[in-house]
């Protein structure tokens, strides 16, 4: 899962948003929400293994309905913000991008994506 904060935000505000969304996901019945390691810094840059505060690997528990709850939480989180933030979810190469679509468009996109990935 990747959060792309509004490009007009400063990096600190984007990281703060990332922490807020991650905390909301951690409140769900997920096994983990682990930051994805950032790529190596360019030559001459300060070293250190940095973890992204806007990109995570979300491991779902085996309980039913967790996937739908995660998607609904992200949808609600985006709905409470006026800026042009975007969240991208990818499962087995299939990507859902949630952004400033209308509520009806967003609901249709989510329904189709969830139907494709819901366990049978």
C-alpha positions in Angstrom: 0.0 0.0 0.0 1.3 3.4 -0.9 0.2 6.8 0.3 0.9 9.7 -2.1 0.3 12.9 -0.1 -0.9 16.0 -1.9 2.2 17.3 -3.8 1.7 20.7 -2.3 2.4 19.4 1.2 5.8 19.7 2.7 7.6 16.3 3.4 7.0 16.5 7.2 3.3 16.9 6.7 3.2 14.0 4.3 5.1 11.8 6.8 2.6 12.9 9.5 -0.3 11.8 7.3 1.5 8.5 6.7 1.8 7.9 10.4 -1.9 8.7 11.0 -3.0 6.3 8.3 -0.7 3.6 9.5 -2.0 4.0 13.1 -5.6 3.6 11.8 -4.6 0.4 10.0 -2.9 -0.9 13.1 -6.1 -0.5 15.0 -7.7 -3.1 12.7 -7.4 -6.9 13.0 -4.3 -7.0 10.8 -1.2 -9.0 11.6 1.2 -6.1 10.7 1.7 -2.9 8.9 5.4 -2.8 8.1 7.2 0.2 6.4 8.8 -0.7 3.1 12.5 0.1 3.1 13.4 3.1 0.9 15.8 2.6 -1.9 19.5 3.2 -1.4 20.5 6.9 -1.2 22.3 8.3 -4.1 26.1 8.6 -3.9 27.2 11.3 -1.5 23.9 11.4 0.4 23.8 10.7 4.1 23.7 7.0 4.6 21.4 5.0 6.9 18.6 2.5 6.2 15.5 4.7 6.0 12.0 3.2 6.0 9.2 4.9 4.1 6.5 6.5 6.2 4.1 6.4 3.2 4.6 2.9 1.9 3.7 -0.3 3.8 3.3 -4.0 3.5 0.0 -4.8 5.2 -0.3 -8.4 6.4 -3.9 -9.4 6.9 -5.0 -11.9 9.6 -6.9 -15.0 8.4 -10.1 -13.7 9.9 -12.9 -13.1 7.4 -13.8 -9.6 6.4 -10.4 -8.0 7.3 -9.6 -7.1 3.7 -13.0 -5.3 3.3 -12.4 -3.5 6.6 -8.9 -2.3 5.5 -10.3 -0.9 2.2 -13.2 0.8 4.0 -10.8 2.4 6.5 -8.6 3.8 3.7 -11.7 5.1 1.9 -13.0 6.8 5.1 -9.6 8.2 5.9 -9.3 9.8 2.4 -12.9 11.1 2.7 -12.0 13.1 5.8 -9.3 15.0 4.0 -9.8 17.8 1.5 -6.4 17.7 -0.1 -5.4 15.7 -3.2 -4.0 12.6 -1.4 -3.9 9.3 -3.2 -3.6 5.7 -1.8 -2.7 2.8 -4.0 -3.4 -0.8 -3.0 -1.8 -3.7 -5.0 -2.6 -7.3 -4.6 -0.9 -9.9 -6.9 -0.2 -7.2 -9.5 -3.8 -5.8 -9.5 -3.8 -2.2 -8.4 -6.6 0.0 -7.0 -5.9 3.8 -6.8 -8.1 5.8 -4.5 -8.0 9.5 -4.8 -10.3 12.4 -5.3 -12.9 10.5 -7.3 -16.5 11.2 -6.5 -18.0 9.0 -3.7 -20.0 7.1 -6.3 -17.0 6.5 -8.5 -14.9 5.5 -5.5 -17.6 3.0 -4.3 -17.8 1.4 -7.7 -14.0 1.0 -8.0 -13.7 -0.5 -4.5 -16.6 -2.9 -5.0 -15.0 -4.2 -8.2 -11.6 -4.5 -6.6 -12.9 -6.2 -3.4 -15.0 -8.7 -5.5 -11.8 -9.7 -7.4 -9.8 -10.4 -4.2 -12.4 -11.6 -1.7 -11.8 -15.2 -0.8 -14.4 -17.6 -2.2 
